[in-house]
Amino acid sequence: MGIFLKMKKDFRVPISKAAFLLILGARFLFASTCPAQSEAAGIFRTVCADCHGADGRGSTPKGKAGKINDMHAADVQSQTDVQLTEIIINGRRSSRGLNYSMPSNKGKLTDDQVKQLVRYIRGLAQQ
């Protein structure tokens, strides 16, 4: 008895056990990572996007006024996870004055949420 991939009603395609396991594994992999990615995107939209923009490019009015770095750029992506974590938690003072400084998120985000944001920022470089 073989393994079949059901494509449409009453239409089956025979596949190898290895292919079946690969499909099954991918399904569980994506099922487990998508909610976390979705949660990280939601945190980013809530906490960061007002200045950094939904795409992380800093092309919002606040981002342009504050000359915010593009999160896809090498100068952001080359920072360590520890550096990004410190910036997310402690904020960042702008040379253009307090009106353009990144606010602190200390006590506003959990450690897990900060880690999710760091992973999300890393993922922006691939978009």
C-alpha positions, 0 to 999 in steps of 0.5 A: 500500500502506497502513500498518496497525496490527495490533490482534489476530490477523487484525485490522488498522486502517489508520493514516496515516504520521504516526500510525505515526511518532508511535507508533513514536517514542513506543515508542522514547522510552518504551523509552529512559526507562523503564530510567533511571526504574526505576534512579532509583526503585531508587536512591531506594528504597535510599538515601532511602526509609527516611526519605523513604518510597517516595512521598517524602512523609516519612510513615515513622516516621523521617520523622515523627520528623525532620519531613522535608519532603514532596518533593512540596511547593513548598519542596522543588520550588522548590530548584534542581537544584544545591541538591538535588544538594548536599543529596543529596551532603553530607546535611543537619543537622537542627535536632532533632539528629544522630539526625534529620540526613540522612547524606552520600552523598559517595563512595556515589553516582556523579554520574550517580546523583545526577542521576537522583535529582534528576530522580526527585525532580522527577518526584514533584511530578507524582504 
